[in-house]
Amino acid sequence: MARIVLIEDSPTERAVMMKLLAGAGHEVLEAENAEQGLELVREHLPQLVLMDVVLPGMSGFQATRALSRDPATKAIPVIIISTKAMETDKAWGLRQGASDYIVKPPNEEFLIARINELVS
């Protein structure tokens, strides 16, 4: 299906998401911080990025903005998946260039459907 870069600092969350995405037929490259994730995105040019917000070092908002401003990566959709559930967080994430903002824990069927919609 699609190559996805997952940027998530929690090993538990990463393992759950990896299993879900692989089960849906996607190839997943994982990063535990934004800097590592940006390198993976630039190197592999995936069809989609799943981005946490609260990360060590650079935040997911900053990384999303960097991807959306880079001519080489600006067409790659980013879905932010975060525990930050305030409407202002969602609005800020979308303003940074995210295609969607989903609050953790995501509804798995909805998440897979949204991913498939964005990568088709």
CYANA upper distance limits for C-alpha pairs under 8 A (distance plus 0.5 A):
  1 MET  CA     25 GLY  CA      6.23
  1 MET  CA     26 HIS  CA      5.64
  1 MET  CA     27 GLU  CA      7.76
  2 ALA  CA     25 GLY  CA      8.27
  2 ALA  CA     26 HIS  CA      5.57
  2 ALA  CA     27 GLU  CA      6.60
  2 ALA  CA     46 PRO  CA      7.99
  2 ALA  CA     47 GLN  CA      6.46
  2 ALA  CA     48 LEU  CA      8.15
  2 ALA  CA    119 VAL  CA      7.29
  3 ARG  CA     26 HIS  CA      6.53
  3 ARG  CA     27 GLU  CA      5.18
  3 ARG  CA     28 VAL  CA      6.36
  3 ARG  CA     29 LEU  CA      8.04
  3 ARG  CA     46 PRO  CA      5.47
  3 ARG  CA     47 GLN  CA      6.07
  3 ARG  CA     48 LEU  CA      7.39
  4 ILE  CA     26 HIS  CA      7.47
  4 ILE  CA     27 GLU  CA      6.63
  4 ILE  CA     28 VAL  CA      5.39
  4 ILE  CA     29 LEU  CA      6.71
  4 ILE  CA     46 PRO  CA      5.93
  4 ILE  CA     47 GLN  CA      6.56
  4 ILE  CA     48 LEU  CA      5.47
  4 ILE  CA     49 VAL  CA      6.08
  4 ILE  CA     50 LEU  CA      7.75
  5 VAL  CA     28 VAL  CA      6.29
  5 VAL  CA     29 LEU  CA      5.26
  5 VAL  CA     30 GLU  CA      6.24
  5 VAL  CA     31 ALA  CA      7.93
  5 VAL  CA     37 GLY  CA      7.56
  5 VAL  CA     40 LEU  CA      7.63
  5 VAL  CA     41 VAL  CA      7.12
  5 VAL  CA     46 PRO  CA      6.99
  5 VAL  CA     48 LEU  CA      7.06
  5 VAL  CA     49 VAL  CA      5.31
  5 VAL  CA     50 LEU  CA      6.75
  6 LEU  CA     14 ARG  CA      8.07
  6 LEU  CA     28 VAL  CA      7.26
  6 LEU  CA     29 LEU  CA      6.64
  6 LEU  CA     30 GLU  CA      5.29
  6 LEU  CA     31 ALA  CA      6.65
  6 LEU  CA     37 GLY  CA      7.97
  6 LEU  CA     49 VAL  CA      6.49
  6 LEU  CA     50 LEU  CA      5.32
  6 LEU  CA     51 MET  CA      6.81
  7 ILE  CA     30 GLU  CA      6.54
  7 ILE  CA     31 ALA  CA      5.29
  7 ILE  CA     32 GLU  CA      6.33
  7 ILE  CA     33 ASN  CA      6.71
  7 ILE  CA     34 ALA  CA      6.96
  7 ILE  CA     37 GLY  CA      6.15
  7 ILE  CA     49 VAL  CA      8.01
  7 ILE  CA     50 LEU  CA      6.57
  7 ILE  CA     51 MET  CA      5.45
  7 ILE  CA     52 ASP  CA      6.58
  8 GLU  CA     13 GLU  CA      7.63
  8 GLU  CA     14 ARG  CA      6.41
  8 GLU  CA     30 GLU  CA      8.11
  8 GLU  CA     31 ALA  CA      6.85
  8 GLU  CA     32 GLU  CA      5.65
  8 GLU  CA     33 ASN  CA      7.01
  8 GLU  CA     51 MET  CA      7.05
  8 GLU  CA     52 ASP  CA      5.83
  8 GLU  CA     55 LEU  CA      7.74
  9 ASP  CA     13 GLU  CA      8.44
  9 ASP  CA     14 ARG  CA      7.84
  9 ASP  CA     31 ALA  CA      7.93
  9 ASP  CA     32 GLU  CA      4.75
  9 ASP  CA     33 ASN  CA      6.30
  9 ASP  CA     52 ASP  CA      8.21
  9 ASP  CA     55 LEU  CA      6.52
  9 ASP  CA     56 PRO  CA      7.97
 10 SER  CA     14 ARG  CA      6.51
 10 SER  CA     32 GLU  CA      7.83
 11 PRO  CA     15 ALA  CA      6.58
 11 PRO  CA     32 GLU  CA      8.43
 12 THR  CA     16 VAL  CA      6.80
 13 GLU  CA     17 MET  CA      6.62
 14 ARG  CA     18 MET  CA      6.42
 14 ARG  CA     30 GLU  CA      8.15
 15 ALA  CA     19 LYS  CA      6.69
 16 VAL  CA     20 LEU  CA      6.76
 17 MET  CA     21 LEU  CA      6.49
 18 MET  CA     22 ALA  CA      6.39
 18 MET  CA     28 VAL  CA      7.18
 19 LYS  CA     23 GLY  CA      6.37
 20 LEU  CA     24 ALA  CA      6.89
 20 LEU  CA    108 GLU  CA      8.13
 21 LEU  CA     25 GLY  CA      7.04
 21 LEU  CA     26 HIS  CA      5.95
 21 LEU  CA     27 GLU  CA      8.02
 21 LEU  CA     28 VAL  CA      7.61
 21 LEU  CA    112 ILE  CA      8.06
 22 ALA  CA     26 HIS  CA      5.50
 22 ALA  CA     27 GLU  CA      6.77
 22 ALA  CA     28 VAL  CA      7.46
 24 ALA  CA    112 ILE  CA      7.82
 29 LEU  CA     40 LEU  CA      8.04
 30 GLU  CA     37 GLY  CA      7.83
 31 ALA  CA     36 GLN  CA      6.15
 31 ALA  CA     37 GLY  CA      5.48
 31 ALA  CA     40 LEU  CA      8.21
 32 GLU  CA     36 GLN  CA      7.45
 32 GLU  CA     37 GLY  CA      7.83
 32 GLU  CA     55 LEU  CA      8.46
 33 ASN  CA     37 GLY  CA      6.66
 33 ASN  CA     55 LEU  CA      6.35
 33 ASN  CA     56 PRO  CA      6.61
 33 ASN  CA     57 GLY  CA      7.88
 33 ASN  CA     58 MET  CA      8.11
 34 ALA  CA     38 LEU  CA      6.52
 34 ALA  CA     55 LEU  CA      7.31
 34 ALA  CA     56 PRO  CA      8.22
 34 ALA  CA     57 GLY  CA      7.93
 34 ALA  CA     58 MET  CA      6.29
 34 ALA  CA     59 SER  CA      7.21
 34 ALA  CA     60 GLY  CA      6.97
 34 ALA  CA     63 ALA  CA      6.49
 35 GLU  CA     39 GLU  CA      6.95
 35 GLU  CA     57 GLY  CA      8.49
 35 GLU  CA     58 MET  CA      7.41
 35 GLU  CA     63 ALA  CA      8.24
 36 GLN  CA     40 LEU  CA      6.89
 37 GLY  CA     41 VAL  CA      6.67
 38 LEU  CA     42 ARG  CA      6.64
 38 LEU  CA     63 ALA  CA      7.56
 38 LEU  CA     67 LEU  CA      8.02
 39 GLU  CA     43 GLU  CA      6.53
 40 LEU  CA     44 HIS  CA      6.35
 40 LEU  CA     45 LEU  CA      8.22
 41 VAL  CA     45 LEU  CA      5.59
 41 VAL  CA     46 PRO  CA      6.70
 41 VAL  CA     49 VAL  CA      8.30
 41 VAL  CA     73 THR  CA      8.05
 42 ARG  CA     72 ALA  CA      7.94
 42 ARG  CA     73 THR  CA      7.45
 45 LEU  CA     73 THR  CA      7.56
 45 LEU  CA     76 ILE  CA      8.25
 46 PRO  CA     76 ILE  CA      7.66
 47 GLN  CA     76 ILE  CA      6.45
 47 GLN  CA     77 PRO  CA      7.70
 47 GLN  CA    119 VAL  CA      6.42
 48 LEU  CA     76 ILE  CA      6.14
 48 LEU  CA     77 PRO  CA      5.63
 48 LEU  CA     78 VAL  CA      6.46
 48 LEU  CA     79 ILE  CA      8.24
 48 LEU  CA    115 ILE  CA      8.15
 48 LEU  CA    118 LEU  CA      8.17
 48 LEU  CA    119 VAL  CA      7.25
 49 VAL  CA     76 ILE  CA      7.72
 49 VAL  CA     77 PRO  CA      6.83
 49 VAL  CA     78 VAL  CA      5.17
 49 VAL  CA     79 ILE  CA      6.74
 50 LEU  CA     78 VAL  CA      6.37
 50 LEU  CA     79 ILE  CA      5.46
 50 LEU  CA     80 ILE  CA      6.36
 50 LEU  CA     81 ILE  CA      7.22
 51 MET  CA     60 GLY  CA      6.51
 51 MET  CA     64 THR  CA      8.21
 51 MET  CA     78 VAL  CA      7.32
 51 MET  CA     79 ILE  CA      6.60
 51 MET  CA     80 ILE  CA      5.12
 51 MET  CA     81 ILE  CA      6.35
 51 MET  CA     82 SER  CA      8.40
 52 ASP  CA     60 GLY  CA      6.08
 52 ASP  CA     80 ILE  CA      6.30
 52 ASP  CA     81 ILE  CA      5.72
 52 ASP  CA     82 SER  CA      5.84
 53 VAL  CA     59 SER  CA      6.10
 53 VAL  CA     60 GLY  CA      4.43
 53 VAL  CA     61 PHE  CA      6.50
 53 VAL  CA     80 ILE  CA      7.45
 53 VAL  CA     81 ILE  CA      7.74
 53 VAL  CA     82 SER  CA      6.25
 53 VAL  CA     84 LYS  CA      8.27
 54 VAL  CA     59 SER  CA      6.26
 54 VAL  CA     60 GLY  CA      6.88
 54 VAL  CA     82 SER  CA      8.03
 55 LEU  CA     59 SER  CA      5.75
 55 LEU  CA     60 GLY  CA      7.00
 58 MET  CA     62 GLN  CA      6.74
 58 MET  CA     63 ALA  CA      7.24
 59 SER  CA     63 ALA  CA      6.79
 60 GLY  CA     64 THR  CA      6.43
 60 GLY  CA     80 ILE  CA      8.18
 61 PHE  CA     65 ARG  CA      6.72
 61 PHE  CA     92 TRP  CA      8.31
 61 PHE  CA     93 GLY  CA      6.48
 61 PHE  CA     96 GLN  CA      6.90
 62 GLN  CA     66 ALA  CA      6.71
 62 GLN  CA     96 GLN  CA      8.16
 63 ALA  CA     67 LEU  CA      6.75
 64 THR  CA     68 SER  CA      6.64
 64 THR  CA     78 VAL  CA      7.50
 64 THR  CA     93 GLY  CA      8.32
 64 THR  CA     96 GLN  CA      6.53
 64 THR  CA     97 GLY  CA      6.74
 64 THR  CA     98 ALA  CA      6.96
 65 ARG  CA     69 ARG  CA      6.67
 65 ARG  CA     96 GLN  CA      5.20
 65 ARG  CA     97 GLY  CA      6.46
 66 ALA  CA     70 ASP  CA      6.74
 67 LEU  CA     73 THR  CA      5.94
 67 LEU  CA     74 LYS  CA      6.10
 67 LEU  CA     76 ILE  CA      8.46
 68 SER  CA     73 THR  CA      7.05
 68 SER  CA     74 LYS  CA      4.67
 68 SER  CA     75 ALA  CA      7.92
 68 SER  CA     76 ILE  CA      8.48
 68 SER  CA     96 GLN  CA      7.77
 68 SER  CA     97 GLY  CA      5.91
 68 SER  CA     98 ALA  CA      8.39
 69 ARG  CA     73 THR  CA      8.25
 69 ARG  CA     74 LYS  CA      6.43
 70 ASP  CA     74 LYS  CA      6.02
 71 PRO  CA     75 ALA  CA      8.43
 77 PRO  CA     98 ALA  CA      7.24
 77 PRO  CA     99 SER  CA      6.12
 77 PRO  CA    118 LEU  CA      7.46
 78 VAL  CA     97 GLY  CA      8.03
 78 VAL  CA     98 ALA  CA      5.37
 78 VAL  CA     99 SER  CA      5.96
 78 VAL  CA    100 ASP  CA      7.48
 79 ILE  CA     98 ALA  CA      6.30
 79 ILE  CA     99 SER  CA      6.21
 79 ILE  CA    100 ASP  CA      5.34
 79 ILE  CA    101 TYR  CA      6.24
 79 ILE  CA    102 ILE  CA      7.74
 80 ILE  CA     93 GLY  CA      7.65
 80 ILE  CA     98 ALA  CA      7.06
 80 ILE  CA    100 ASP  CA      6.78
 80 ILE  CA    101 TYR  CA      5.20
 80 ILE  CA    102 ILE  CA      6.62
 81 ILE  CA    101 TYR  CA      6.50
 81 ILE  CA    102 ILE  CA      5.33
 81 ILE  CA    103 VAL  CA      6.14
 81 ILE  CA    104 LYS  CA      6.61
 81 ILE  CA    106 PRO  CA      8.09
 82 SER  CA    101 TYR  CA      8.22
 82 SER  CA    102 ILE  CA      7.06
 82 SER  CA    103 VAL  CA      5.61
 82 SER  CA    104 LYS  CA      5.82
 83 THR  CA    103 VAL  CA      6.03
 83 THR  CA    104 LYS  CA      5.48
 83 THR  CA    105 PRO  CA      8.03
 84 LYS  CA     89 ASP  CA      6.92
 84 LYS  CA    103 VAL  CA      7.33
 85 ALA  CA     89 ASP  CA      7.16
 85 ALA  CA     90 LYS  CA      7.67
 85 ALA  CA    103 VAL  CA      6.33
 86 MET  CA     90 LYS  CA      7.07
 87 GLU  CA     91 ALA  CA      6.57
 88 THR  CA     92 TRP  CA      6.49
 89 ASP  CA     93 GLY  CA      6.58
 90 LYS  CA     94 LEU  CA      6.75
 90 LYS  CA    101 TYR  CA      6.32
 91 ALA  CA     95 ARG  CA      6.58
 92 TRP  CA     96 GLN  CA      6.76
 93 GLY  CA     97 GLY  CA      7.32
 93 GLY  CA     98 ALA  CA      6.34
 93 GLY  CA    101 TYR  CA      7.33
 94 LEU  CA     98 ALA  CA      5.12
 94 LEU  CA     99 SER  CA      6.97
 94 LEU  CA    100 ASP  CA      7.10
 94 LEU  CA    101 TYR  CA      7.51
102 ILE  CA    106 PRO  CA      6.96
106 PRO  CA    110 PHE  CA      8.11
106 PRO  CA    111 LEU  CA      6.97
107 ASN  CA    111 LEU  CA      6.57
108 GLU  CA    112 ILE  CA      6.66
109 GLU  CA    113 ALA  CA      6.59
110 PHE  CA    114 ARG  CA      6.53
111 LEU  CA    115 ILE  CA      6.61
112 ILE  CA    116 ASN  CA      6.59
113 ALA  CA    117 GLU  CA      6.62
114 ARG  CA    118 LEU  CA      6.75
115 ILE  CA    119 VAL  CA      6.70
116 ASN  CA    120 SER  CA      6.46
